[in-house]
Amino acid sequence: MEISRAAMRKLMLLIAFAILLFTGLQHFGQVLAFLRFVGGVASPLLIGGAVAFVLNVPMSFFEKKLFRPSPGGGRRRGLSPKAARVLSLLATIVVVAVVIPALLLIIVPQLAESVSGLGTTIVSAWRRFAVWAEEQFVAYPEIYSWLETLTVDWESLLASVVDFVGSGFGNVLSSTISATKSIVSAVSTVFVAVVFAVYVLLQKEKLGLQCRKALYALLPKRGADKTVEVCRLSHRVFSSFITGQCMEAVILGCMFFLCMTVLRMPYALLVGCLIAITALIPIVGAFIGCGVGAFLLLMVSPMQALVFVVMFLILQQVEGNLIYPHVVGSSVGLPSIWVLAAVSVGGSLLGVAGMLLFIPLTSVLYALFREFVYQRLREKRIRVR
């Protein structure tokens, strides 16, 4: 049987892929080291791309709302598209560079006051513990007698401390040089990433057109169409997830701050900010904030800690049933069981960043697989109930 040229090409590609996969598995350590090297070299561009992706959300908002076309069509309120793009980017930079530091100037002093009060509470709790320990020594004299039998070789301990301090001073210079190199490298990486992000945001349509041209030049039309469709789906899901998750975290933190202020609980701002930050972690984040907040209130009053836990359970129900579906909505489109699976796998591989990354990634894969399954069922003319 004669094999067509297209079938032969597919067979050769499959064989080449199998050989590359086998070779990669045989030298997995070298492949992993190479990928780490490539990732380190490309890290400024990757960080810049991530920054551009995040900043594109408010920038697109400014472009659509502030510089929308006039009702009769034509130019955008007397501005050219290029000028509208530049002004939108400047507005986004102003929001990031002015509004966020302004909020920090308002929040940080109150947080410092809360932390100072927390330090006073810890000192008070330690004094109470010291009084309790002294009472135990008085009530149980055998504990004090046992402590007196313990002997400490102070000369050996002092010599160990001197050796440790001497070796530590010997490493100060190398540690300083290493820290300086790390700071310079971090500053240069951030600078290159910011410049790259600005360029991407200013030229995003042009870059997108160039990427589509390259895809259609290198791939068959059907494969290029599918790749563009997957990229658009990924962009929509990731943008909606990031925007919704941030808004949901801010709303939840404000709810806790207001409720704790009304109930006159201490550390209201501190716990509210903590809940808002940890709520960015899907599923488990808010519970981490609840545990820390309950511990802080427990040192002040066990009853207030209990009230806080009850308040947390109530607000979690409100957030899960009312706020999250409307803020995040069905943009992720992922059943709860797969959200839990994505959080577990992402957390095991990449920690908190993996949790945030794997939920929209799993959502994209779930949408593509669901479309594939429905298409196959239509082709087979099967209806499953």
N, C-alpha and C positions, 0 to 999 in steps of 0.2 A: 504494500500500500504506500503510495507516494504521499509524503508530508508536504503541506504547503509552506511557503516561505514565512508567513505570519506565525504559523504554529511552531516552526523551527526557531523563530526568533524568541517566542515566549518560552520554549523549552530551554534554550541557551541562557536566557535571563534567569530562569528558575534554577538552573544548575549553578550559575555564577553566584546567585544569592545564597544557595545552600553551602557552597564552598566558603564564601565570606563568613557566613554564620558559624560554620564549624571552626574556621580559623580563629574567629573572634572568641569563641568559647574556649578554645585551646589556650589562648593567650589573653585571658580575661583581665589579668592584672595589668598588663601593658596597655590594653585598650582603655581600661578605667583611668590609668595614669595619663594617657593621651587626652582623654576627654576632659580631665581636670585641668590639664595644661591649656587646652583650647578654651575652656570656660574661664580660666583666669585671664587669658589674653583678651577675650571678648567681653569680659565682665563690664567695662565701661559702656559698651554698646548695649548690652543686655539690660543694665540698670537704666540707661537712657531711654530705651524702648519701653520699659515698665513705667518710668516717670511720665513719658509722653502719653502712654495709654491711660494713666490715671488723670492727668491734666486735661486730656481731650474731652472728658465728661463736662467739666464746667466751661471749657472753651466752646464746645458745641452749643451749650446752653446760651452763652452770650451771643454767639453768631445767630442763633435762631430767634431769640427773644429781642435782643437789642438792635440787631441789624437785619431784621426780616425785610423782605421785599415790600414795596408799597402796594396798596390794594389794587391799583391799576397796572401792576407789573413794573418793569423797568429796573433801574438801579436801586440799590439798598439805601434809601434815604440820602441820596447824594453822594454815597461812598462807593468806591470801586470794590470789587471782591477782595483784591489784595489789601486795600486799606482796612476793610472790615476784618480780615483775618489778623492783621497786625494789631488792631485795637482790641480784638477779642483775646489775643494772647497776652497783651499788656494788662488787660483787666484781670485775667486769670492770675498772672504773676503778682499783681497788686493784692488780690484776695489772699494769696498764699503768703506773701511777704509782709503784709500789714495786718490783716484781720487775725490770722493765727497768733502772731506775737502779741497783739492787743489782748486777745482772749487769755493768753498765758500771763500777761501782766495783771489781769484781773483775778485769775484763778490761783496763780502761784502763791501770792501772799496769804490767801485764805488757806491754801494747802499747807503752807509753812506753819500757820497758826494751829491748824489741826494736828500736824506732826509734833509741834511743840507740846500741845496738850497731851498727845499720845505718849511722849517721853515722860511727862509728869506722871501720867497714869501708870506707866511701867515702873517708875521709881517707887511710887506708892505701893504697887503690888509687890515689888521686891522687899520693901520694908515689912509689909505684912507677912511675907514668907519668912523673913529673918526672925520676926517675933515668934511665929509659929514654930520655927526650928529650935529657938531657944527654949520655948515651953516644952518641946519634946525632950530636949536634953535634961531639963529639970525633972520632968516626969519619969524619964527612963535613964537613970545615971549610968547604967551599963554601956550605953552608947558612948557617953563621954569617956568612960574608962577604956573602951575599945579604941577610940581615937588616940588616947594617950599612949597606947602600946605601939602605934605605928611610928616607925623611925624613917627619917629621910636623910640621905647622904647629901648634905648641902654642898660639899666640896665638888663631888662629881657632877651635881646638877649645875653648879656655877661654871665648871669647866665646859660642859656641853653647851651652855648658853654662850660663852665666849667664843667657842669654835663656830657655832652657828652664825653669830654676828660677824665674825671675821670672814667666813665664806660668803656671807651676804654682801659685805662691802666689796668683796672681790668681783662680784657679778653686777655691781651697780653700773659700771661703765658700759659693759656689753648690753645690759638691759636698756640703758638710756639710748644707746645707738640704735638698737632694734626698735624701740618705741618711736624714735624720730623717723626712722625709715618707714614705719607703718603709718605714721601721721602724714608724711609727705605723699606716700602712695595713695592713702585714702583721699587726701585733698585733690590730688591730680585726677583720681578716678571720678570723684564727684564733679569736678570741673568739666571733664570730657563728657560725662553723662548728661549734665545739664545742657551743654552746647549741642550735643547730639539730639536731645529731646526737643530743644527749640527748633532745630532744623527740621526734624520730623514733623512737628506740629505746623510749621509754616509751609511745608511742601508735601503734606500728607496725600493730597489728591494726585500729585505728580508721581510720588513714590508708589502709590497704589496702582497707577496706570503702568508704570514701568514693570512692577511685579507681575501684573496680568499679562503684559506683552511677553515677558520671559516665560511664563507658564504656558501660554498658547504656542510659543515657539518651540518649547522643549517637549511638551506633552501632546498626546492626541486631544482633539477638541472635546471629546466626552470626558476624558480625565481632567482636563483643565477646567471645564464647567463644574465638575464635581468638587474640585479643589477650591474654586472660588466660592461655591455654595457653602462648603464646610468652614472656610475662613469667615464668611459673613455671619454664619450661625454662631461661631465661636466668639466673634467680636460682640454680637448682640447679647449673648448669655453672660460673658465675663463683665461687660459694662453694666448690665442690669444687676448682676450679683454684687459687684463692688459698691455701686451706688446705694442699692437697697440695704446691704449689710451695714454700711456706715451710718445711714439715716436711722436704721433700727437701733443701732448701738447708742447713738446720741439721744434718741427718744427715750430709751430705757433708762439711761443714766439720769436724764432730767426728771423722769418719773420718780426714781428713787430719791433724788435730791429733794424734790418738792414734798414727797410723803414723809421723809425723815425730818424735814424742817417743820412741817405741820405737827408731827408727833413730838417735836422738841428732842430729837435724839442727837447725841454728839456725833462728830465726824461726818455730817451730812454731805458736805462737798467732797471730802476725801473718798467716802464710800461711793458716791455718785460717779465720780471720775473713774474709780476703780471698776465699777460695774460697766461703765461705757467702754473702757479699754478691753476688759476681758470678754465682753459680749461680742467682740469681733471674732472670737474663736467660736466656731459653730458648735451647737449642742451643749458642750461642757463648759464654755467660757463663763457664762453667767453664774453657774454653780460654783466655780472657783472664786469669783468675786463675792458670792454669798458667804462662802466659808471664811474668807478673810474678814469680811465685814462683821460676821457674827462673832469671830474671835476678838476683834477690837472692842465690840460692845460688851462682850462677856467680862472683860477686865474692868468695865465700869459698873455694869449691873446685869446679872443673869436674866432678870425679867425683861430688860430692854433687848437683850440678845434673842430671847424667845419671841418677843413681838416682832423683831426684825425678820426672823425666819418665817413667821406666819405672813408678814407683809410681802416677803419675797415670793412665797408660793402663790399669793393672790395676784401680784403683778406679773408673774410668769404666765399665769393663765390668761390674763388680759393681753399680754404681749403675744403669746402663741396663737390665740384665737382671733384677735382683732387687729393688732398692729402688723405683725409679720405678714399675714396673707395680703394686706392692702399695700404695705410698703414694698416688700420684696415681690409679692404677687406670685404668679405662676411662671415668671421669667426663667427660673431655674428648671421648673418642670420635672422634678425628680421625686419619686416616691420616698417616703421616710426611711424605708429599709435600705435604699441605696445611698441616701444621705449619710446614714450611720456607717455603712460600709466604706464610703469615700472618706469620711473623717477618720476611721480606724486605719485604713491603708495609708492615707496621706500623713497622718500623725506618726505612724511607724517609720515611714521613709524620710520625711523632711520636717517633722515637728509641726509647729504652729503654721508655718508657711505652707506645708503640705496639706493641712486641713483646709486652708483658704483656697488653695489651688485645685485640689482634687474634686471639690464639689462642682464647680462649673465645668471642669474637664469631664467628669463623669456624666454630667448632664448632656454635654455635647455628644459623647459616645452613646448615651442612652437614646437620644433623639435620632441619631444616625442608624442605630441598630433597629429601633422601632420602625423607622421608615423602610428599612430593608425587609423586615419581617412582613409588613403590610403589603409591600410590593410583591413579594414572593407568594403570599396568599392570594392576591388578586390574579397573578399569573396562573396559579393552579386552580383558580375559581373555587376556593375553599372558604367557607364561613365557619369560624370557630365561636361557639357560644359557651 
